[in-house]
Amino acid sequence: MHDARLVLSAAQIDEGIALIAGTGSVAYGRTAGGREARFGGWGWQIGDDGGGAWITREAAREVLRRADAGLPLGELGSRLLAACDARDTMQLIGKLHGLREPMEWAAMANFVFETADLDPGAQSVVLRGASALSDLARSVRASLGIEGPVVLAGGLLLNQPKLECAVRDDLGASCLRLEEPPVAGAVRLAELGLSP
């Protein structure tokens, strides 16, 4: 069973959309009749737009574009260099290429949110991430012909208010936060005797 199915069950929703952003990102939907659709969840190296690893990668790309253009690195650049313990962008590139696990990339995403009010590039990354996540939910909506509700879940989406607010603004009033851990969904399904 896909983890996102547990999100809907934990939210006690039989028809709706789970939008998850943590290290990666995925949207999953299910109708009351059991039809399902999933978009995203491709993994951090080729997708997971709007997830933590993607946020850090896009911030790094912004900083390196500034360096190539001879522009100041700004607050975003200063924070990224500090997060990677790098003296300059050449050392930064080496340090980033040394990160092999998506969790290592995602763990650095906080600095992007912390600088979003100070650096237009960081703000752009946050807004593009929110747009990518909203697009996943809209794809599920279109595929299944349901409006929602959209259950927001995942460590990044639930712990970064700027991202959550931007997603809510984009998707509308049908969003709600997952208040229970996803494992509660497995318990609910077991109690109901439902198959995946």
C-alpha positions as CSV (number, residue, x, y, z in Angstrom):
1,M,0.0,0.0,0.0
2,H,1.3,3.5,-0.9
3,D,2.1,5.6,2.2
4,A,-0.1,8.4,0.9
5,R,-3.1,6.0,1.2
6,L,-2.5,5.9,4.9
7,V,-2.6,9.8,5.1
8,L,-6.2,9.8,3.8
9,S,-7.2,7.0,6.2
10,A,-5.5,8.8,9.2
11,A,-7.5,11.9,8.3
12,Q,-10.6,9.7,8.3
13,I,-11.3,10.6,4.7
14,D,-12.6,8.0,2.2
15,E,-12.5,10.3,-0.8
16,G,-9.9,13.0,-1.2
17,I,-6.3,13.9,-2.0
18,A,-3.2,13.5,0.1
19,L,-0.4,16.0,-0.7
20,I,2.8,15.1,1.0
21,A,6.1,17.1,1.1
22,G,9.0,15.9,3.2
23,T,12.3,14.9,1.8
24,G,10.4,14.3,-1.5
25,S,6.9,15.0,-2.7
26,V,3.8,13.1,-4.0
27,A,0.1,13.5,-4.4
28,Y,-2.3,10.6,-4.1
29,G,-6.1,10.5,-4.5
30,R,-8.8,8.1,-4.0
31,T,-12.5,8.2,-4.8
32,A,-15.2,6.7,-2.6
33,G,-15.6,4.0,-5.2
34,G,-11.9,3.0,-4.9
35,R,-10.4,4.6,-8.0
36,E,-6.9,5.9,-7.3
37,A,-4.4,8.2,-8.9
38,R,-0.8,9.2,-7.9
39,F,1.4,11.9,-9.3
40,G,5.0,12.7,-8.4
41,G,7.0,10.6,-6.0
42,W,9.7,10.0,-8.6
43,G,12.6,10.3,-6.2
44,W,14.9,13.2,-5.4
45,Q,17.3,12.8,-8.3
46,I,14.8,13.2,-11.1
47,G,11.7,14.7,-9.4
48,D,10.1,15.3,-6.1
49,D,9.5,19.0,-6.9
50,G,8.7,21.0,-3.9
51,G,10.2,18.5,-1.5
52,G,13.1,19.3,0.8
53,A,15.9,17.9,-1.4
54,W,14.4,19.9,-4.3
55,I,14.2,23.1,-2.3
56,T,17.9,22.9,-1.4
57,R,18.9,21.9,-4.9
58,E,17.0,24.9,-6.4
59,A,18.5,27.3,-3.8
60,A,22.0,26.0,-4.7
61,R,21.3,26.5,-8.4
62,E,20.2,30.1,-7.7
63,V,23.4,30.8,-5.7
64,L,25.6,29.3,-8.4
65,R,23.8,31.3,-11.2
66,R,24.6,34.4,-9.2
67,A,28.2,33.4,-8.9
68,D,28.5,32.7,-12.6
69,A,27.0,36.1,-13.4
70,G,29.4,37.9,-11.0
71,L,26.5,39.0,-8.8
72,P,26.6,39.1,-5.0
73,L,25.5,35.8,-3.4
74,G,23.1,37.5,-1.1
75,E,21.7,36.2,2.2
76,L,20.8,32.9,0.4
77,G,24.3,32.4,-0.7
78,S,25.8,33.2,2.7
79,R,23.5,30.8,4.4
80,L,24.2,28.0,1.9
81,L,27.9,28.4,2.2
82,A,27.6,28.3,6.0
83,A,25.3,25.2,5.9
84,C,27.9,23.4,3.7
85,D,30.9,24.7,5.7
86,A,32.3,26.1,2.4
87,R,34.5,29.1,1.9
88,D,33.5,29.9,-1.7
89,T,31.3,28.5,-4.5
90,M,33.9,26.2,-5.9
91,Q,34.2,24.5,-2.5
92,L,30.4,24.6,-2.3
93,I,30.1,22.6,-5.5
94,G,32.4,20.0,-4.2
95,K,30.6,19.7,-0.9
96,L,27.2,19.4,-2.6
97,H,28.4,16.7,-4.9
98,G,29.6,14.8,-1.9
99,L,26.0,14.6,-0.5
100,R,24.7,11.2,-1.7
101,E,21.5,10.9,0.4
102,P,18.3,12.8,-0.2
103,M,18.0,13.4,3.6
104,E,21.3,15.3,3.6
105,W,19.9,17.6,0.9
106,A,16.5,18.0,2.6
107,A,18.1,18.7,6.0
108,M,19.5,22.0,4.6
109,A,16.2,23.3,3.3
110,N,15.4,25.3,6.5
111,F,17.9,28.0,5.5
112,V,15.8,28.7,2.4
113,F,12.7,29.3,4.4
114,E,14.6,31.4,7.0
115,T,15.9,33.7,4.3
116,A,12.7,34.0,2.2
117,D,11.9,37.4,3.6
118,L,15.4,38.6,3.1
119,D,16.3,37.3,-0.3
120,P,14.1,37.4,-3.4
121,G,15.8,34.2,-4.8
122,A,14.9,32.3,-1.6
123,Q,11.3,33.6,-1.8
124,S,11.2,32.5,-5.5
125,V,12.3,28.9,-4.6
126,V,9.6,28.7,-1.9
127,L,6.9,29.9,-4.2
128,R,8.0,27.6,-7.0
129,G,8.0,24.7,-4.6
130,A,4.5,25.5,-3.5
131,S,3.4,25.8,-7.1
132,A,4.9,22.4,-7.9
133,L,3.1,20.8,-5.0
134,S,-0.2,22.4,-5.9
135,D,0.3,21.1,-9.5
136,L,0.5,17.6,-8.1
137,A,-2.8,18.0,-6.3
138,R,-4.4,19.5,-9.3
139,S,-3.3,16.6,-11.4
140,V,-5.0,14.2,-9.1
141,R,-8.1,16.4,-9.1
142,A,-8.2,16.3,-12.9
143,S,-7.5,12.6,-13.1
144,L,-10.2,11.5,-10.6
145,G,-12.7,14.3,-11.0
146,I,-12.7,15.1,-7.3
147,E,-12.1,18.5,-5.7
148,G,-10.8,17.3,-2.3
149,P,-10.4,17.7,0.5
150,V,-6.7,18.0,0.1
151,V,-4.9,16.6,3.2
152,L,-1.5,18.3,3.7
153,A,1.1,16.0,5.2
154,G,4.8,15.5,5.5
155,G,7.5,17.1,7.6
156,L,8.3,19.9,5.2
157,L,4.8,20.9,4.4
158,L,3.6,20.8,8.0
159,N,6.6,22.5,9.5
160,Q,7.3,25.3,7.1
161,P,4.5,27.8,7.4
162,K,5.6,29.8,4.3
163,L,5.3,26.7,2.2
164,E,2.0,25.6,3.7
165,C,0.4,29.1,3.3
166,A,1.5,29.4,-0.3
167,V,0.0,25.9,-1.1
168,R,-3.2,26.8,0.7
169,D,-3.4,30.1,-1.2
170,D,-2.9,28.2,-4.5
171,L,-5.3,25.3,-3.8
172,G,-8.1,27.1,-2.0
173,A,-10.2,26.3,1.0
174,S,-10.3,22.5,0.6
175,C,-6.9,22.0,2.4
176,L,-6.6,20.6,5.9
177,R,-3.6,19.5,7.9
178,L,-3.0,15.9,8.9
179,E,-3.3,15.9,12.6
180,E,-2.7,12.2,13.2
181,P,0.5,10.3,12.3
182,P,0.1,8.3,9.1
183,V,0.4,5.0,11.0
184,A,-3.1,5.8,12.5
185,G,-4.4,5.3,9.0
186,A,-3.1,1.7,9.0
187,V,-4.8,1.1,12.3
188,R,-8.0,2.5,10.9
189,L,-7.9,0.4,7.8
190,A,-7.2,-2.7,9.9
191,E,-10.1,-1.9,12.2
192,L,-12.4,-1.5,9.3
193,G,-11.1,-4.7,7.7
194,L,-10.4,-2.9,4.4
195,S,-8.0,-4.1,1.9
196,P,-5.5,-1.6,0.3
